[in-house]
């Protein structure tokens, strides 16, 4: 299999103020101290990995009091030069939304404001000509119709059923325009059937790999950056012809985040897909 890497532009946020001060998903335990310095070092390794692969990394300034701002994928969805701003479900993250919106505007993107709860690329993943849209825990089903109007891509609704995989990007990763990897058990029966129809050659992850957020991965079409602990998934991807790069984000995983959560793709135009 011949695969071409697509040079990508990402937005990231340094975890300067990372902490687990509250619990809004099953991964979070506020009673256990967090090593913020370790989180920063692990995040920096992820950023350096992207740069070494030839990708461009933009940075948004972290704000005190917003420990989850490091998870830039939740800050918006950017396709064809348009940024869809976000509306968080949980009040603890509400103030992240205007910060990301302001960054998009300053960077020259056309900004669309959400009408419903919409947690960005956490639940909205472009796969070829389809926009896969998660719902069940965070992004409201009603948001999917607005997203389709804003971006003009057919939206495929996927229902998440396991609270550990509360965002679509914890249960599915887009490997290239034709291929995804996902955990079947994270989806409703109907959504599993849809995924089988759309992606008959998909990679099916094991629960063991999903439980270390192995599917919270970032692919440029050839290289797949994923948690180092997802060893079986990495081996399967290599068998399929992808080059895998394992990174350890164990400290950020304590808040339910991995490489993809930390990484928002900035698509400037239709040539940049």
C-alpha positions in Angstrom: 0.0 0.0 0.0 1.4 3.4 -1.0 0.4 6.2 1.4 1.2 9.9 1.1 1.6 12.0 4.2 -0.3 15.3 4.0 1.4 18.3 5.6 -0.9 19.5 8.2 -1.4 22.6 10.3 -2.4 22.1 14.0 -3.5 24.3 16.9 -2.2 23.3 20.4 -2.3 24.7 23.9 0.5 24.2 26.4 -0.8 22.5 29.6 0.6 25.3 31.8 -2.4 25.2 34.1 -3.3 21.5 33.7 -5.0 19.9 36.7 -7.8 17.6 37.5 -9.9 19.8 39.8 -13.3 18.3 38.9 -14.8 15.2 37.3 -16.8 15.6 34.1 -15.9 12.2 32.6 -15.0 8.8 34.1 -11.3 9.2 33.7 -11.1 12.2 36.1 -10.3 11.7 39.8 -9.8 15.1 41.6 -8.6 13.3 44.7 -5.3 12.2 43.1 -2.6 14.9 42.6 -1.5 15.7 39.1 2.1 16.2 38.0 1.7 19.3 35.8 5.4 19.5 35.0 5.3 15.9 33.7 2.2 16.8 31.6 4.0 19.7 30.1 7.0 17.5 29.2 4.8 14.9 27.6 2.9 17.5 25.7 6.1 19.1 24.5 7.2 15.7 23.1 3.9 15.5 21.2 4.4 19.0 19.7 8.0 18.1 18.8 6.8 14.9 17.1 4.5 16.9 14.8 7.3 19.4 14.0 9.7 16.5 13.2 7.2 15.1 10.8 7.1 18.5 8.9 3.8 19.7 10.2 3.0 23.3 11.3 2.0 23.9 14.9 0.2 27.1 16.0 -0.2 27.8 19.7 -3.0 29.4 21.7 -2.1 31.1 25.0 -3.3 29.0 28.0 -5.5 30.8 30.5 -5.3 30.3 34.3 -8.4 28.6 35.8 -9.0 26.5 32.6 -7.1 23.2 33.2 -8.7 21.5 30.3 -7.8 24.1 27.7 -4.9 21.9 26.7 -7.4 19.8 24.8 -7.5 22.0 21.8 -9.5 19.6 19.7 -12.6 20.6 21.7 -12.0 24.3 20.9 -13.6 24.2 17.4 -13.9 22.5 14.0 -12.0 24.1 11.1 -12.8 23.0 7.5 -12.3 24.9 4.3 -11.2 28.1 6.1 -14.3 28.2 8.3 -14.2 27.7 12.1 -17.2 26.4 13.9 -17.0 27.8 17.4 -18.0 25.6 20.4 -20.5 25.5 23.2 -19.4 23.2 26.1 -21.8 21.1 28.0 -20.1 21.6 31.3 -19.8 25.0 33.0 -16.2 24.2 34.1 -15.1 24.5 30.4 -17.4 27.4 29.3 -14.7 30.1 29.3 -12.6 28.1 26.9 -15.1 28.7 24.1 -14.6 32.5 23.7 -10.8 32.1 24.0 -10.7 29.7 21.0 -13.2 31.8 19.1 -11.1 34.9 19.5 -8.0 33.0 18.2 -9.9 31.8 15.1 -11.0 35.3 14.3 -7.5 36.8 14.8 -6.1 34.0 12.6 -8.4 35.1 9.8 -10.9 32.3 9.8 -14.6 32.8 9.1 -16.3 32.0 12.4 -19.7 30.4 12.8 -21.3 30.4 16.2 -23.0 27.3 17.6 -26.7 27.1 18.4 -26.4 24.0 20.4 -23.8 22.1 22.6 -21.0 21.3 20.2 -17.6 20.2 21.5 -15.6 20.7 18.3 -13.3 18.0 16.8 -13.9 16.0 19.9 -17.2 14.9 18.2 -16.7 16.1 14.6 -14.2 14.2 12.4 -13.9 14.7 8.6 -13.4 11.5 6.8 -13.1 12.0 3.1 -16.4 13.4 1.9 -18.3 12.7 5.2 -18.3 14.5 8.4 -18.6 11.9 11.2 -20.5 13.4 14.1 -20.7 11.9 17.6 -23.5 12.4 20.1 -24.7 10.7 23.3 -22.6 12.4 25.9 -21.4 15.8 24.8 -22.3 17.3 21.4 -26.1 17.6 21.0 -27.7 15.7 18.1 -29.3 19.0 17.1 -25.9 20.5 16.5 -25.3 18.0 13.6 -27.8 19.8 11.3 -26.2 23.1 11.9 -22.7 21.7 11.2 -24.0 20.3 7.9 -25.3 23.7 6.9 -22.1 25.5 7.9 -19.7 23.1 6.2 -21.7 21.6 3.4 -20.5 18.1 4.0 -22.9 15.2 4.5 -23.0 14.6 8.3 -23.2 11.0 9.6 -24.6 10.8 13.1 -22.9 8.2 15.4 -24.3 7.4 18.8 -21.8 6.8 21.6 -23.0 4.4 24.3 -20.0 3.9 26.7 -19.3 6.9 29.0 -15.6 6.2 29.0 -15.6 7.1 25.3 -17.5 10.3 25.8 -16.2 12.0 22.6 -16.1 10.5 19.1 -12.3 11.0 19.0 -11.9 8.6 21.9 -13.6 5.8 20.0 -12.6 6.4 16.4 -9.7 7.8 14.5 -9.6 8.8 10.8 -6.5 7.2 9.3 -7.0 8.6 5.8 -9.8 9.6 3.5 -11.0 6.0 3.0 -10.1 4.3 6.3 -10.9 4.7 10.0 -10.1 2.7 13.1 -12.7 2.3 15.8 -14.0 0.4 18.8 -17.3 -1.3 17.8 -18.4 -1.6 21.4 -18.4 2.2 21.9 -21.3 2.6 19.4 -25.0 1.8 19.3 -26.0 -1.1 17.0 -27.3 1.2 14.3 -24.1 3.2 14.3 -22.0 0.1 14.1 -24.0 -0.9 11.0 -23.4 2.5 9.5 -19.7 2.3 10.1 -19.5 -1.1 8.5 -21.2 0.2 5.4 -19.1 3.3 5.1 -15.8 1.7 6.0 -15.8 -2.0 5.2 -12.0 -2.1 5.5 -11.8 -0.3 8.9 -9.4 -1.3 11.6 -11.3 -2.7 14.7 -9.5 -1.8 17.9 -9.5 -4.0 21.0 -11.0 -2.8 24.3 -7.5 -3.0 25.8 -6.2 -0.4 23.4 -9.2 1.8 23.7 -8.9 1.8 27.5 -5.5 3.5 27.1 -7.1 6.0 24.6 -5.3 4.3 21.7 -7.9 5.6 19.3 -7.3 9.2 20.3 -4.7 9.3 17.6 -3.6 11.7 14.9 -2.9 10.6 11.3 -1.5 12.5 8.4 -2.4 9.7 6.0 0.9 7.9 6.5 2.1 8.5 10.0 -0.1 7.7 13.0 0.8 9.4 16.3 -0.9 7.4 19.1 -0.5 6.6 22.8 2.6 4.4 23.3 0.6 2.0 25.5 -1.7 1.0 22.5 0.7 -1.7 21.4 -1.7 -4.0 19.6 -3.3 -1.2 17.7 0.1 0.1 16.6 1.0 -3.4 15.3 -2.2 -3.7 13.4 -1.7 -0.3 11.8 1.9 -1.2 10.8 0.5 -4.3 9.2 -1.8 -2.1 7.2 1.2 0.0 5.9 1.0 2.9 8.3 4.0 4.2 10.2 3.2 4.5 13.9 4.8 6.8 16.5 4.0 6.2 20.1 3.9 9.0 22.6 3.4 8.8 26.3 0.6 11.2 27.5 -0.2 9.2 30.6 -0.5 12.3 32.8 -3.0 14.0 30.4 -4.9 10.7 30.1 -5.9 11.2 33.8 -8.3 13.9 32.4 -9.4 11.7 29.6 -7.2 13.1 26.9 -4.6 11.8 24.4 -2.8 13.0 21.3 -6.0 13.9 19.3 -7.5 15.7 22.2 -4.5 18.0 22.3 -4.5 18.6 18.6 -7.0 20.7 16.5 -6.5 20.4 12.7 -6.7 23.7 10.9 -7.9 23.2 7.3 -7.5 26.3 5.3 -9.2 25.3 2.1 -10.5 22.3 0.1 -7.0 21.6 -1.2 -6.0 21.1 2.4 -8.0 17.9 3.1 
